[in-house]
Amino acid sequence: MTRPADHRTASLRRATSESTVELELDLDGTGRSHIDTTVPFFDHLLTAFAKHSLTDLTVRASGDTEIDAHHTVEDVSIVLGQAIREALGDKAGISRYGDALVPLDEALAQAVVDISGRPYLVHTGEPAGFEHHLIGGHFTGSLVRHTFEALAFNGGLTVHVTVLGGRDPHHIAEAEYKAFARAFRQAKAIDPLVEGIPSTKGAL
């Protein structure tokens, strides 16, 4: 295979004692999304990811948010990473690498993505105390890094996210997600000049 014949899609379901997640995605979409995780700010971040990565994404999730949003957010991120990995298939013809620098008012974030098959996350620059902020009533700042960890490790992605500036926690988190989305959009794109797997090893 040198080019995907059809859209690169995946449909997954994960159910545990803590949450239930149903997710569908199309990596060759236009950015349409229908997101309901029962965690409103996470819905906002996933909607931004879909829009700016040109990934069609449907997520239906529920969980023990009366305890904490952590379990539901983590499990959605795990499933999203797994779906990305499945939809990418053998990765033939992809650009593989992407990078983006995205502002949101006073916030500025950079993301670099390598669809390498080797999970790794480097995440730096969030201001001191960011992890303790409650954003949108349910979502704590610490979950931003945690979602990128789950995405990277379940998607087989090397991800570097750096916050270069920012004051408002909402803006910082959203800039991080939009930067990741734009970098992933470049990395997953089919490059007409690439023949086969973009690796000297012949596999990703």
Solvent accessible surface area in square Angstrom, and as a share of the most:
residue,aa,sasa,rsa
1,M,141,0.63
2,T,70,0.41
3,R,77,0.28
4,P,30,0.19
5,A,101,0.79
6,D,116,0.60
7,H,105,0.47
8,R,19,0.07
9,T,76,0.44
10,A,8,0.07
11,S,78,0.50
12,L,47,0.23
13,R,156,0.57
14,R,76,0.28
15,A,60,0.46
16,T,58,0.34
17,S,120,0.78
18,E,66,0.30
19,S,4,0.02
20,T,42,0.25
21,V,0,0.00
22,E,57,0.26
23,L,2,0.01
24,E,79,0.35
25,L,6,0.03
26,D,23,0.12
27,L,0,0.00
28,D,45,0.23
29,G,13,0.12
30,T,92,0.53
31,G,6,0.06
32,R,166,0.61
33,S,30,0.20
34,H,134,0.60
35,I,29,0.15
36,D,80,0.42
37,T,0,0.00
38,T,61,0.36
39,V,0,0.00
40,P,77,0.49
41,F,11,0.05
42,F,1,0.00
43,D,27,0.14
44,H,74,0.33
45,L,0,0.00
46,L,1,0.00
47,T,59,0.34
48,A,10,0.08
49,F,1,0.00
50,A,0,0.00
51,K,125,0.53
52,H,58,0.26
53,S,0,0.00
54,L,63,0.31
55,T,0,0.00
56,D,21,0.11
57,L,3,0.01
58,T,28,0.16
59,V,1,0.00
60,R,113,0.41
61,A,9,0.07
62,S,59,0.38
63,G,28,0.27
64,D,22,0.11
65,T,38,0.22
66,E,143,0.64
67,I,122,0.62
68,D,70,0.36
69,A,5,0.04
70,H,66,0.30
71,H,45,0.20
72,T,0,0.00
73,V,0,0.00
74,E,45,0.20
75,D,5,0.02
76,V,0,0.00
77,S,1,0.00
78,I,28,0.14
79,V,1,0.00
80,L,1,0.01
81,G,0,0.00
82,Q,73,0.32
83,A,0,0.00
84,I,0,0.00
85,R,101,0.37
86,E,97,0.43
87,A,7,0.05
88,L,6,0.03
89,G,46,0.45
90,D,65,0.34
91,K,12,0.05
92,A,3,0.03
93,G,0,0.00
94,I,1,0.01
95,S,38,0.24
96,R,24,0.09
97,Y,129,0.49
98,G,3,0.03
99,D,78,0.41
100,A,12,0.10
101,L,101,0.50
102,V,20,0.12
103,P,91,0.57
104,L,38,0.19
105,D,114,0.59
106,E,69,0.31
107,A,1,0.01
108,L,58,0.29
109,A,1,0.01
110,Q,66,0.29
111,A,0,0.00
112,V,58,0.34
113,V,0,0.00
114,D,17,0.09
115,I,0,0.00
116,S,3,0.02
117,G,19,0.18
118,R,125,0.46
119,P,46,0.29
120,Y,134,0.51
121,L,18,0.09
122,V,53,0.30
123,H,20,0.09
124,T,70,0.41
125,G,46,0.44
126,E,43,0.19
127,P,53,0.33
128,A,112,0.87
129,G,29,0.28
130,F,2,0.01
131,E,74,0.33
132,H,142,0.64
133,H,87,0.39
134,L,112,0.56
135,I,11,0.06
136,G,56,0.54
137,G,53,0.51
138,H,83,0.37
139,F,0,0.00
140,T,45,0.26
141,G,0,0.00
142,S,54,0.35
143,L,3,0.02
144,V,0,0.00
145,R,98,0.36
146,H,47,0.21
147,T,0,0.00
148,F,1,0.00
149,E,51,0.23
150,A,10,0.08
151,L,2,0.01
152,A,0,0.00
153,F,115,0.48
154,N,39,0.20
155,G,0,0.00
156,G,1,0.01
157,L,0,0.00
158,T,27,0.16
159,V,1,0.00
160,H,76,0.34
161,V,1,0.00
162,T,42,0.24
163,V,10,0.06
164,L,96,0.48
165,G,28,0.27
166,G,29,0.28
167,R,187,0.68
168,D,42,0.22
169,P,29,0.18
170,H,70,0.31
171,H,45,0.20
172,I,2,0.01
173,A,0,0.00
174,E,15,0.07
175,A,1,0.00
176,E,0,0.00
177,Y,1,0.00
178,K,36,0.15
179,A,0,0.00
180,F,0,0.00
181,A,0,0.00
182,R,95,0.35
183,A,0,0.00
184,F,0,0.00
185,R,76,0.28
186,Q,82,0.37
187,A,0,0.00
188,K,10,0.04
189,A,41,0.31
190,I,57,0.29
191,D,39,0.20
192,P,107,0.67
193,L,163,0.81
194,V,28,0.16
195,E,134,0.60
196,G,18,0.17
197,I,44,0.22
198,P,30,0.19
199,S,23,0.15
200,T,151,0.88
201,K,153,0.65
202,G,47,0.46
203,A,64,0.49
204,L,40,0.20
